[in-house]
Amino acid sequence: MTHLLSDVSTMTTRGLRLVSRDVDSMITAVVLPVVILLMFVLVFGGAVDIGTEYINYVTPGVILLAAGFGAANTALAVEHDMSSGMVERLRSMPMNAQAVLSGHVVASLVKNLATTAIVFGVSILLGFRPQASPLEWLAAVGMILLFVGWITWLAAFVGVLVRSPDAAGGFSFFVMFLPYISSAFVPVETLPSWLRGFAEHQPVTPVIETVRGLLAGGGSTVADPAGVAMLAITWCLGLGLLFAVAAGLAFRARR
């Protein structure tokens, strides 16, 4: 176990160094969610009536959108390691195979915490006023980390499977698409009936409602917050475990 933790720490440090050197990716990861937040609040916010301040409603959704986009970049990093010969080199060394993908996942969690903090800062400047207690803040951060965790394991799985950077980059579009068909920007009751069923039963919606309920209080309109939170945790843990196992098996099988 000590050897595994040491290897994960080494690969996490490597992943963070690669992120810090990829200036273009860092700028995109920070600027894109801020632009989306500004667009929804300043351009669409005045036309959307949800019974509360729109900035309090939309901020949790933008945070998860930013976190999902940042986690999706893991697919590119893993694909690069697989195709550049880096993985073959690591396999020739006395390193635990699980540490290679786990290092990418932990580095993604750290990077997305930083991105989330920046989005929080901008939203507060725009008028977002969280009403959470310290315990609720911890719960919200934990919920966001669980969400980032399963998205990152899914991205790592995709990165192992695909054979080109273009295919890995296409995953970002899929991840960014999910929050748009959820309660991130408008209540699901306002969506067309044929779309509402998907929005209500996909994993992003309960995560957003849980974070919104913890941070914004009155911004959430769910009738059973505890039940929605349990559903969100179940989704994140279930999908995280599923894709962690799948990524590990695919990593061992690929030569």
N, C-alpha and C positions, 0 to 999 in steps of 0.2 A: 504493500500500500504506500509506504514511504517513497519507494522508487517511482510509482505511478504519479504521486503528487508532485514529486520533483520534476518529472518529465512534462507534466501538464503546465507547471509553472514556467519551465523553459520555453515551451511552445507558445504559451500566452504572452510572455515577454516578446518573443519574436513577432507574434501577430500584432501586438501594439506598436512595435517599431515599424513594421510594414505600413500600418495605418498612418502613423505620424509622418512617414515619408511620402505618402500618396496625397499630396496637397489638393489636387483636383477633386479626389473623392471626398476629402474632408470638407472642402468648401461646399460641394453639392449636398452632402449629408446635413449640413447646417443651414445653408441658404434655402434649399428647396422647402423644408417644412415651415420656415419662417415666412417665405413668400406665400405659401398656401394659407397659413394662418392670417396673414394680412389681407389676402384676397377674400377669404370667406367673411372675415369680420368687417372690413371696411367697404367691400363691394356688395356682398350679398346680405350682410348682417342686418341692414336697415329694412330689407324686404321680407325677412323671415320672422314670423310671429309665433313664438313657442311658449309664451307666457312668462319668460324670464329673460335676463340679459343674455344675448346670443354668445358673447365671449365666454360666459360661464358654461354654456352648453357645448360649444364647439371645441374648447381647448383640450379636453380629454381625447376627443377623436383625432385631433391633429397630432397629439403626442404619440398615440399608437400608430398613426400613419407614418410618422418620422421614425419611430422605433422599428416598424416593420421594414421600411425602406433600408435603414441601416443594417438590419440583420440580413436582408436579402443579398447585400454585397458579399456576404460570406461565401455564397455560391461561386462568385468570381475568384475569390482567394483560394478556395479549395480546388477549383478546376485548374488554376494556374499551378498549384503544387503538384497536381496529378499529371499534368501534361509537360511540365518543365523538367521533370526528372528529380525534383526535390524529394518526392515521396520515396523513390527508389533509393536515393542516398540515405534517407532516414531509416529505411528498412534494413540497410546494411550496418546500421549502428545499433548498440545495445539500448534501444529505446522502446518503451511500451507502445504498441500500435494504437491503443485507445487515446494516447496523449496527443496524437497529431490532430485529430478532429476536435477533441475536447479543448485543446489550446485555442483553436479558432472560435469555438463557442464562448469560452470565457472572455476572450479579447472582445468579441462582439457585445457581450453584456456590459463590459466596462465602457466601451466606446458609446453605446447607446444611452448609458446613464448620463454621460457628458452632453450628448445631443439633447436629451430630454430636459436637462437643467437649463440649457440655452432657450429652448422653446418655452419653458416655464417662465423664464425671465422676460422674454418678449411679451408673453401673454399678460403678465402682471403689469407691464408698462401700458398695455392696451386696455387695462381695466379689470382683468381677471382677479377675483378676490376669493381665494380658497377659504373654506370655513372648517377645515379639518383639524382635529386634535392631533397631538404628536403620534398617538397610536394609529389613527386613521391615515396619517402621512406614511407611516411605516407599512401599513397594509396596502396602500396605493402603490408604493414603490415595489413591494413584493409582487403585487398583481402584474405590474408592468414588466418586471423581470421574468415572471413565469411566461408572459406572452412573448417577450423577446426570445426566451429560451426555446420554445417550441418552433417559432419561426426560423430561428438560427439552425436548429437541428434539421428542419426540413430543407433549408438552404444548403447545409452541408451534404445532405443526401443527394440533392440535385447536382451539387458540384462534383460528387464522386461519379455520378451516372453519365453526365454529358461529356462531349468530346471537343467542345469549342467554347471560347469566351462568349460568343454571340448567344449560344444556347443558355449558358449560365446567366447572362445578362437579361434574357427574356423572363427569368423568374421574378425580377424586380417588378415588372408590369403586373404579373399575377398577384403579387403581394399588395401592391398599391391599389389594385382593383377591389379587393375585399372590403376595406373600410368604407368605400363609397356606397356599397350596397349593404349598409348596416344603419345603426342609429347614430353614426358619427356626426353627421351634418344636419340631418332632419329626422324627426320622429318617424319610426317605421310605419305608423298609422297613415302617414301622408303618401306612402308609396303605392303604386298600382297593386291590386290584389294579387296578380300573378307573380309579382316580385317580392311582396311582403312576406310570403312564407319562407323564401330563402333568407331574407334579411333577419327574420326572427329566429331562425334555427341554425345559423352559421356561427362559428366560434367567436368571431370578433364582437358581435353585438353584446353578449353578456359581459365580456371583458370591459368594453367601453362603459356600459351601464354601471358596473361595479366601481370603476375608477371615478366616474362622474359622481356617483352617490357618495363616495368617500371624500372627494375634494370639494365638490360644489353643493352638496346637500340638496337644496331645493331644485337644482338643475335636473336631477333624475326624477322620472315619473313612474318608475317600476313599482308594482304593488308589493312584491316580495323580495326586498333587497338581499336578505340572507340566502334565499333560494337561488337567486340569480348569481350571487357570489360563489355558491357551491358549484353551480353549473359551469361558471367561468373557470374555476380551479380544476374541475374535472376535465374540461376540454383541454386546458393547457397541459396538465400532467399526463393525460392520456395520449395526446398528440406528441408531446415531447418524448415520452417513453417509446412510442411507436417509431418515430423517425430516428431516434438515437440508436435503437436496435437495427433498424433498416440501414442506416448510414454505416454502422459498424460492420454489418454483414457484407454490404456492397464494397466497402473499403478492403476487406479481406479477400473478396472474390476477384477484384479487379487486378490485373497484371499488365 
